[in-house]
Amino acid sequence: MDFDALRFYRSGHNPLRYMEANMKKLISTLPILFLILSALACGSFSPPEDCGEGIGGTADEALFSQYFESMELVRASDWQPGTPGENGVEFAEGENLLVMFDVKSGVEVRACIQNTQGGGQLAFDQTSSFSEGSSEFPVGSFDPGAYVIRVIVDGALVKNFPFTVK
């Protein structure tokens, strides 16, 4: 019996009523505690940072065809694509990645990489110019998670590459 219960008992009050009141307080705080712990387990509250107004969704295939013959996300070590997975291709943690493509005519390409699980900051955002022919755009390695590379030309999305790092 704790000190407050003992004081209630000596003053002639019923200690069971005291314990019942404390139990009601405990039961009423449990759902709040559960909600807080659940929210913390879900990770970051911030939405993924975007690559700009209107960048996302469906890629402009006509604009892609105007500038590129082909484009692929591959491992930098052997130029091989990742393993097909549930959310695009899968790569191992620590593998350096690059986007390989064949350019029809000179073009400025922006690669913007979003973490699709939230957390705020873009994982990569860089623009480079490429001339006609085969080219590579190194994008580096990433922590485990789900990502999407947005390939942007003239302010328009031309290709999406969803991928996962395990």
C-alpha positions in Angstrom: 0.0 0.0 0.0 1.5 3.4 -0.9 1.6 6.4 1.3 -1.5 8.1 -0.1 -3.6 5.0 0.2 -2.4 4.6 3.9 -3.4 8.2 4.6 -6.8 7.6 3.0 -7.2 4.4 5.1 -6.3 6.2 8.4 -8.7 9.1 7.7 -11.6 6.7 7.4 -11.9 6.7 3.6 -12.1 3.5 1.6 -8.7 2.7 0.0 -10.5 0.7 -2.7 -12.2 3.8 -3.9 -8.8 5.5 -4.0 -7.2 2.6 -6.0 -10.3 2.6 -8.4 -9.8 6.3 -9.2 -6.1 5.7 -9.9 -6.9 2.7 -12.1 -9.4 4.9 -14.1 -6.6 7.5 -14.6 -4.2 4.8 -15.8 -6.8 3.3 -18.2 -7.6 6.7 -19.6 -3.9 7.5 -20.3 -3.1 4.2 -22.0 -4.7 5.0 -25.4 -2.8 8.3 -25.5 0.5 6.5 -24.7 -0.3 4.0 -27.4 -1.0 6.7 -30.0 2.3 8.5 -29.2 4.3 5.2 -29.4 2.6 4.3 -32.6 3.4 7.6 -34.2 7.1 7.4 -33.1 7.3 3.9 -34.6 6.1 5.2 -38.0 9.2 7.4 -38.5 9.4 10.9 -39.8 6.3 13.1 -39.8 7.7 15.2 -42.7 6.6 14.4 -46.2 9.2 13.7 -48.8 10.8 16.8 -50.3 9.7 17.2 -53.9 11.7 17.9 -57.0 9.7 20.9 -57.9 6.2 22.1 -58.8 4.6 19.6 -61.2 7.6 17.1 -61.1 6.2 13.7 -60.3 3.6 11.3 -61.6 3.7 10.3 -65.2 6.7 10.9 -67.3 6.5 12.8 -70.7 7.3 10.0 -73.1 7.3 12.3 -76.1 9.9 14.6 -74.6 11.9 11.5 -73.5 11.9 10.2 -77.2 13.0 13.6 -78.4 16.2 13.5 -76.4 17.0 9.9 -75.6 17.3 6.5 -77.4 17.4 4.6 -74.1 18.0 5.0 -70.4 18.7 2.6 -67.5 19.6 2.6 -63.8 22.6 0.3 -63.2 25.3 -0.5 -60.7 28.5 1.5 -61.4 30.7 -1.5 -60.7 29.5 -3.7 -63.6 26.8 -1.6 -65.4 24.2 -4.3 -64.6 20.6 -3.4 -63.5 19.5 -4.3 -60.1 17.3 -7.3 -59.2 13.6 -6.8 -60.0 11.7 -6.1 -56.8 8.3 -5.1 -55.4 9.1 -1.3 -55.7 11.2 -1.2 -58.8 14.7 -2.6 -58.9 16.7 -3.5 -55.8 20.3 -2.8 -55.0 22.5 -3.6 -52.0 23.5 -1.0 -49.5 26.8 0.7 -50.5 26.5 0.0 -54.2 27.3 3.1 -56.3 24.6 3.6 -58.9 24.5 5.5 -62.2 22.0 6.3 -64.9 23.2 5.2 -68.4 21.6 6.7 -71.4 22.0 7.3 -75.1 21.5 11.0 -76.0 20.1 12.0 -79.5 21.3 15.6 -79.2 22.9 17.8 -76.6 20.7 18.1 -73.5 20.9 19.3 -69.9 19.6 16.6 -67.5 18.6 17.0 -63.9 18.5 13.9 -61.7 16.5 14.4 -58.5 16.2 11.5 -56.1 13.4 11.4 -53.5 13.2 9.1 -50.5 9.6 7.8 -51.0 9.2 7.0 -47.3 9.3 10.6 -46.1 12.0 12.3 -44.1 12.3 15.6 -45.8 15.6 16.1 -47.7 16.2 15.0 -51.2 18.8 12.2 -51.4 20.3 13.7 -54.6 19.7 16.7 -56.8 22.1 17.6 -59.6 22.1 18.9 -63.1 24.6 18.1 -65.9 24.9 18.8 -69.6 25.5 15.9 -72.0 26.3 15.8 -75.7 25.2 13.3 -78.3 26.1 9.7 -77.7 26.3 7.3 -74.7 26.6 9.0 -71.3 26.6 8.2 -67.6 25.1 10.2 -64.7 26.6 8.9 -61.4 24.2 9.3 -58.6 26.1 7.6 -55.7 25.1 5.1 -53.1 22.2 5.3 -50.6 21.1 4.1 -47.2 18.5 1.3 -47.0 15.1 2.5 -48.1 12.8 3.2 -51.1 13.6 5.9 -53.6 12.6 7.2 -57.0 14.9 9.0 -59.4 13.2 11.7 -61.3 14.9 12.5 -64.6 14.0 16.0 -65.7 14.7 17.9 -69.0 13.5 21.4 -69.7 11.6 21.4 -66.4 9.6 18.4 -67.3 9.7 14.8 -66.0 10.9 12.4 -68.7 11.6 9.3 -66.7 11.0 7.7 -63.3 13.2 5.0 -61.8 11.8 3.6 -58.6 14.3 1.5 -56.6 15.0 0.0 -53.2 18.3 -0.3 -51.3 18.4 -3.3 -49.0 
